[in-house]
């Protein structure tokens, strides 16, 4: 039987969010209903509210979540009612050319639940990143549920569902940061701070955090940055080179995603070094680089999709590291809030006052 729950809806472009009654259908084949325990307020949710993703309003926001599986549909074997899970927005298909080549983290045919959640009047909702977890319960594809150790706090575990995984993965998976490497991270919000933590976890010897906000630089230092650069008025490229013997960093991660920061990343890396773009550009942005420099500097220019993660592999491992005290995920939770605090959390995000606000149910 369909259920009525509370959910945070973005009704139209730029309009304040509001709490509505949401109708969650019973799970169909390959689907699961999850009772949400916690969901982080991610910048992507704000992009949805502002119409920066698409215009398929109304949106059911929220995607960085953890909770307990309540029920599953026909054919679901990977999770069962009672399992504690982290939700992910890339349920792999197992059949596309990437999956069949043994690279499921690149899956080209990821999927979400086939059924739609609706408002009381039957208006279909577009769930953010196919999840819609600013709600007491949500309907997802079963493959979007990754079972992890229930000893982890939900408000921490859920952060792996998006921003923290994107940053950790940009360093560990995409950037292949290794022991003794030098790493520079441009932009130290939630994703960039996680990239700093990932570089530390991978054994980087020098980790340079770059931002315009002293508070974010202080957080980066607490997470493992060995050096910081306040970007206002500084030549970022020269500053990174000075800290790396005049050469540049082995890996530079652009967690901002603007042409000017990408150029800084490109020239702040060592010859044959790696640039990782994990910050998401907007459609109108254009990049111009001398092609001779692209050729002459060698190395790799990479984009990081969701930290190139495979949830079934990475989420349990990272939760285990957290429970062992080796991965400080608690540092990312700036505050816990109620469901009606999402709009205020967006405002705090605008001003850089929080790393993550987390809705706790």
Secondary structure as a PSIPRED ss2 file (coil, helix, strand):
# PSIPRED VFORMAT (PSIPRED V4.0)

   1 X C   1.000  0.000  0.000
   2 X C   1.000  0.000  0.000
   3 X E   0.000  0.000  1.000
   4 X E   0.000  0.000  1.000
   5 X E   0.000  0.000  1.000
   6 X E   0.000  0.000  1.000
   7 X E   0.000  0.000  1.000
   8 X E   0.000  0.000  1.000
   9 X E   0.000  0.000  1.000
  10 X E   0.000  0.000  1.000
  11 X C   1.000  0.000  0.000
  12 X C   1.000  0.000  0.000
  13 X C   1.000  0.000  0.000
  14 X C   1.000  0.000  0.000
  15 X C   1.000  0.000  0.000
  16 X C   1.000  0.000  0.000
  17 X C   1.000  0.000  0.000
  18 X E   0.000  0.000  1.000
  19 X E   0.000  0.000  1.000
  20 X E   0.000  0.000  1.000
  21 X E   0.000  0.000  1.000
  22 X E   0.000  0.000  1.000
  23 X E   0.000  0.000  1.000
  24 X E   0.000  0.000  1.000
  25 X C   1.000  0.000  0.000
  26 X C   1.000  0.000  0.000
  27 X C   1.000  0.000  0.000
  28 X C   1.000  0.000  0.000
  29 X C   1.000  0.000  0.000
  30 X C   1.000  0.000  0.000
  31 X E   0.000  0.000  1.000
  32 X E   0.000  0.000  1.000
  33 X E   0.000  0.000  1.000
  34 X E   0.000  0.000  1.000
  35 X E   0.000  0.000  1.000
  36 X E   0.000  0.000  1.000
  37 X E   0.000  0.000  1.000
  38 X E   0.000  0.000  1.000
  39 X E   0.000  0.000  1.000
  40 X E   0.000  0.000  1.000
  41 X C   1.000  0.000  0.000
  42 X C   1.000  0.000  0.000
  43 X H   0.000  1.000  0.000
  44 X H   0.000  1.000  0.000
  45 X H   0.000  1.000  0.000
  46 X H   0.000  1.000  0.000
  47 X H   0.000  1.000  0.000
  48 X H   0.000  1.000  0.000
  49 X H   0.000  1.000  0.000
  50 X C   1.000  0.000  0.000
  51 X C   1.000  0.000  0.000
  52 X C   1.000  0.000  0.000
  53 X C   1.000  0.000  0.000
  54 X C   1.000  0.000  0.000
  55 X C   1.000  0.000  0.000
  56 X C   1.000  0.000  0.000
  57 X C   1.000  0.000  0.000
  58 X C   1.000  0.000  0.000
  59 X E   0.000  0.000  1.000
  60 X E   0.000  0.000  1.000
  61 X C   1.000  0.000  0.000
  62 X C   1.000  0.000  0.000
  63 X C   1.000  0.000  0.000
  64 X E   0.000  0.000  1.000
  65 X E   0.000  0.000  1.000
  66 X E   0.000  0.000  1.000
  67 X E   0.000  0.000  1.000
  68 X E   0.000  0.000  1.000
  69 X E   0.000  0.000  1.000
  70 X E   0.000  0.000  1.000
  71 X E   0.000  0.000  1.000
  72 X E   0.000  0.000  1.000
  73 X C   1.000  0.000  0.000
  74 X C   1.000  0.000  0.000
  75 X C   1.000  0.000  0.000
  76 X C   1.000  0.000  0.000
  77 X C   1.000  0.000  0.000
  78 X C   1.000  0.000  0.000
  79 X C   1.000  0.000  0.000
  80 X C   1.000  0.000  0.000
  81 X C   1.000  0.000  0.000
  82 X C   1.000  0.000  0.000
  83 X C   1.000  0.000  0.000
  84 X E   0.000  0.000  1.000
  85 X E   0.000  0.000  1.000
  86 X E   0.000  0.000  1.000
  87 X E   0.000  0.000  1.000
  88 X C   1.000  0.000  0.000
  89 X C   1.000  0.000  0.000
  90 X C   1.000  0.000  0.000
  91 X E   0.000  0.000  1.000
  92 X C   1.000  0.000  0.000
  93 X C   1.000  0.000  0.000
  94 X C   1.000  0.000  0.000
  95 X C   1.000  0.000  0.000
  96 X C   1.000  0.000  0.000
  97 X H   0.000  1.000  0.000
  98 X H   0.000  1.000  0.000
  99 X H   0.000  1.000  0.000
 100 X H   0.000  1.000  0.000
 101 X C   1.000  0.000  0.000
 102 X C   1.000  0.000  0.000
 103 X C   1.000  0.000  0.000
 104 X H   0.000  1.000  0.000
 105 X H   0.000  1.000  0.000
 106 X H   0.000  1.000  0.000
 107 X C   1.000  0.000  0.000
 108 X C   1.000  0.000  0.000
 109 X C   1.000  0.000  0.000
 110 X C   1.000  0.000  0.000
 111 X E   0.000  0.000  1.000
 112 X C   1.000  0.000  0.000
 113 X C   1.000  0.000  0.000
 114 X C   1.000  0.000  0.000
 115 X C   1.000  0.000  0.000
 116 X C   1.000  0.000  0.000
 117 X C   1.000  0.000  0.000
 118 X E   0.000  0.000  1.000
 119 X E   0.000  0.000  1.000
 120 X C   1.000  0.000  0.000
 121 X C   1.000  0.000  0.000
 122 X C   1.000  0.000  0.000
 123 X C   1.000  0.000  0.000
 124 X E   0.000  0.000  1.000
 125 X C   1.000  0.000  0.000
 126 X E   0.000  0.000  1.000
 127 X E   0.000  0.000  1.000
 128 X H   0.000  1.000  0.000
 129 X H   0.000  1.000  0.000
 130 X H   0.000  1.000  0.000
 131 X C   1.000  0.000  0.000
 132 X C   1.000  0.000  0.000
 133 X C   1.000  0.000  0.000
 134 X C   1.000  0.000  0.000
 135 X E   0.000  0.000  1.000
 136 X C   1.000  0.000  0.000
 137 X E   0.000  0.000  1.000
 138 X E   0.000  0.000  1.000
 139 X E   0.000  0.000  1.000
 140 X E   0.000  0.000  1.000
 141 X E   0.000  0.000  1.000
 142 X H   0.000  1.000  0.000
 143 X H   0.000  1.000  0.000
 144 X H   0.000  1.000  0.000
 145 X E   0.000  0.000  1.000
 146 X E   0.000  0.000  1.000
 147 X E   0.000  0.000  1.000
 148 X C   1.000  0.000  0.000
 149 X C   1.000  0.000  0.000
 150 X C   1.000  0.000  0.000
 151 X C   1.000  0.000  0.000
 152 X C   1.000  0.000  0.000
 153 X C   1.000  0.000  0.000
 154 X H   0.000  1.000  0.000
 155 X H   0.000  1.000  0.000
 156 X H   0.000  1.000  0.000
 157 X H   0.000  1.000  0.000
 158 X H   0.000  1.000  0.000
 159 X H   0.000  1.000  0.000
 160 X H   0.000  1.000  0.000
 161 X H   0.000  1.000  0.000
 162 X C   1.000  0.000  0.000
 163 X H   0.000  1.000  0.000
 164 X H   0.000  1.000  0.000
 165 X H   0.000  1.000  0.000
 166 X H   0.000  1.000  0.000
 167 X H   0.000  1.000  0.000
 168 X H   0.000  1.000  0.000
 169 X H   0.000  1.000  0.000
 170 X H   0.000  1.000  0.000
 171 X H   0.000  1.000  0.000
 172 X H   0.000  1.000  0.000
 173 X H   0.000  1.000  0.000
 174 X H   0.000  1.000  0.000
 175 X C   1.000  0.000  0.000
 176 X C   1.000  0.000  0.000
 177 X C   1.000  0.000  0.000
 178 X C   1.000  0.000  0.000
 179 X C   1.000  0.000  0.000
 180 X C   1.000  0.000  0.000
 181 X C   1.000  0.000  0.000
 182 X E   0.000  0.000  1.000
 183 X E   0.000  0.000  1.000
 184 X E   0.000  0.000  1.000
 185 X E   0.000  0.000  1.000
 186 X E   0.000  0.000  1.000
 187 X C   1.000  0.000  0.000
 188 X C   1.000  0.000  0.000
 189 X C   1.000  0.000  0.000
 190 X H   0.000  1.000  0.000
 191 X H   0.000  1.000  0.000
 192 X H   0.000  1.000  0.000
 193 X H   0.000  1.000  0.000
 194 X H   0.000  1.000  0.000
 195 X H   0.000  1.000  0.000
 196 X H   0.000  1.000  0.000
 197 X H   0.000  1.000  0.000
 198 X H   0.000  1.000  0.000
 199 X H   0.000  1.000  0.000
 200 X H   0.000  1.000  0.000
 201 X H   0.000  1.000  0.000
 202 X H   0.000  1.000  0.000
 203 X C   1.000  0.000  0.000
 204 X C   1.000  0.000  0.000
 205 X C   1.000  0.000  0.000
 206 X E   0.000  0.000  1.000
 207 X E   0.000  0.000  1.000
 208 X E   0.000  0.000  1.000
 209 X E   0.000  0.000  1.000
 210 X E   0.000  0.000  1.000
 211 X E   0.000  0.000  1.000
 212 X C   1.000  0.000  0.000
 213 X C   1.000  0.000  0.000
 214 X H   0.000  1.000  0.000
 215 X H   0.000  1.000  0.000
 216 X H   0.000  1.000  0.000
 217 X H   0.000  1.000  0.000
 218 X H   0.000  1.000  0.000
 219 X H   0.000  1.000  0.000
 220 X H   0.000  1.000  0.000
 221 X H   0.000  1.000  0.000
 222 X H   0.000  1.000  0.000
 223 X H   0.000  1.000  0.000
 224 X C   1.000  0.000  0.000
 225 X C   1.000  0.000  0.000
 226 X C   1.000  0.000  0.000
 227 X E   0.000  0.000  1.000
 228 X E   0.000  0.000  1.000
 229 X E   0.000  0.000  1.000
 230 X E   0.000  0.000  1.000
 231 X C   1.000  0.000  0.000
 232 X C   1.000  0.000  0.000
 233 X C   1.000  0.000  0.000
 234 X C   1.000  0.000  0.000
 235 X C   1.000  0.000  0.000
 236 X H   0.000  1.000  0.000
 237 X H   0.000  1.000  0.000
 238 X H   0.000  1.000  0.000
 239 X H   0.000  1.000  0.000
 240 X H   0.000  1.000  0.000
 241 X H   0.000  1.000  0.000
 242 X H   0.000  1.000  0.000
 243 X H   0.000  1.000  0.000
 244 X C   1.000  0.000  0.000
 245 X C   1.000  0.000  0.000
 246 X C   1.000  0.000  0.000
 247 X C   1.000  0.000  0.000
 248 X C   1.000  0.000  0.000
 249 X E   0.000  0.000  1.000
 250 X E   0.000  0.000  1.000
 251 X E   0.000  0.000  1.000
 252 X E   0.000  0.000  1.000
 253 X E   0.000  0.000  1.000
 254 X E   0.000  0.000  1.000
 255 X C   1.000  0.000  0.000
 256 X C   1.000  0.000  0.000
 257 X C   1.000  0.000  0.000
 258 X C   1.000  0.000  0.000
 259 X H   0.000  1.000  0.000
 260 X H   0.000  1.000  0.000
 261 X H   0.000  1.000  0.000
 262 X H   0.000  1.000  0.000
 263 X H   0.000  1.000  0.000
 264 X H   0.000  1.000  0.000
 265 X H   0.000  1.000  0.000
 266 X H   0.000  1.000  0.000
 267 X H   0.000  1.000  0.000
 268 X H   0.000  1.000  0.000
 269 X E   0.000  0.000  1.000
 270 X E   0.000  0.000  1.000
 271 X E   0.000  0.000  1.000
 272 X E   0.000  0.000  1.000
 273 X E   0.000  0.000  1.000
 274 X E   0.000  0.000  1.000
 275 X E   0.000  0.000  1.000
 276 X E   0.000  0.000  1.000
 277 X E   0.000  0.000  1.000
 278 X C   1.000  0.000  0.000
 279 X C   1.000  0.000  0.000
 280 X C   1.000  0.000  0.000
 281 X C   1.000  0.000  0.000
 282 X C   1.000  0.000  0.000
 283 X C   1.000  0.000  0.000
 284 X C   1.000  0.000  0.000
 285 X C   1.000  0.000  0.000
 286 X C   1.000  0.000  0.000
 287 X C   1.000  0.000  0.000
 288 X C   1.000  0.000  0.000
 289 X C   1.000  0.000  0.000
 290 X C   1.000  0.000  0.000
 291 X H   0.000  1.000  0.000
 292 X H   0.000  1.000  0.000
 293 X H   0.000  1.000  0.000
 294 X H   0.000  1.000  0.000
 295 X H   0.000  1.000  0.000
 296 X H   0.000  1.000  0.000
 297 X H   0.000  1.000  0.000
 298 X C   1.000  0.000  0.000
 299 X C   1.000  0.000  0.000
 300 X E   0.000  0.000  1.000
 301 X E   0.000  0.000  1.000
 302 X E   0.000  0.000  1.000
 303 X E   0.000  0.000  1.000
 304 X C   1.000  0.000  0.000
 305 X C   1.000  0.000  0.000
 306 X H   0.000  1.000  0.000
 307 X H   0.000  1.000  0.000
 308 X H   0.000  1.000  0.000
 309 X C   1.000  0.000  0.000
 310 X C   1.000  0.000  0.000
 311 X H   0.000  1.000  0.000
 312 X H   0.000  1.000  0.000
 313 X H   0.000  1.000  0.000
 314 X H   0.000  1.000  0.000
 315 X H   0.000  1.000  0.000
 316 X H   0.000  1.000  0.000
 317 X H   0.000  1.000  0.000
 318 X H   0.000  1.000  0.000
 319 X H   0.000  1.000  0.000
 320 X H   0.000  1.000  0.000
 321 X H   0.000  1.000  0.000
 322 X H   0.000  1.000  0.000
 323 X H   0.000  1.000  0.000
 324 X C   1.000  0.000  0.000
 325 X C   1.000  0.000  0.000
 326 X C   1.000  0.000  0.000
 327 X C   1.000  0.000  0.000
 328 X C   1.000  0.000  0.000
 329 X H   0.000  1.000  0.000
 330 X H   0.000  1.000  0.000
 331 X H   0.000  1.000  0.000
 332 X H   0.000  1.000  0.000
 333 X C   1.000  0.000  0.000
 334 X C   1.000  0.000  0.000
 335 X E   0.000  0.000  1.000
 336 X E   0.000  0.000  1.000
 337 X E   0.000  0.000  1.000
 338 X C   1.000  0.000  0.000
 339 X H   0.000  1.000  0.000
 340 X H   0.000  1.000  0.000
 341 X H   0.000  1.000  0.000
 342 X H   0.000  1.000  0.000
 343 X H   0.000  1.000  0.000
 344 X H   0.000  1.000  0.000
 345 X H   0.000  1.000  0.000
 346 X H   0.000  1.000  0.000
 347 X H   0.000  1.000  0.000
 348 X H   0.000  1.000  0.000
 349 X H   0.000  1.000  0.000
 350 X H   0.000  1.000  0.000
 351 X C   1.000  0.000  0.000
 352 X C   1.000  0.000  0.000
 353 X C   1.000  0.000  0.000
 354 X C   1.000  0.000  0.000
 355 X C   1.000  0.000  0.000
 356 X C   1.000  0.000  0.000
 357 X E   0.000  0.000  1.000
 358 X E   0.000  0.000  1.000
 359 X E   0.000  0.000  1.000
 360 X E   0.000  0.000  1.000
 361 X C   1.000  0.000  0.000
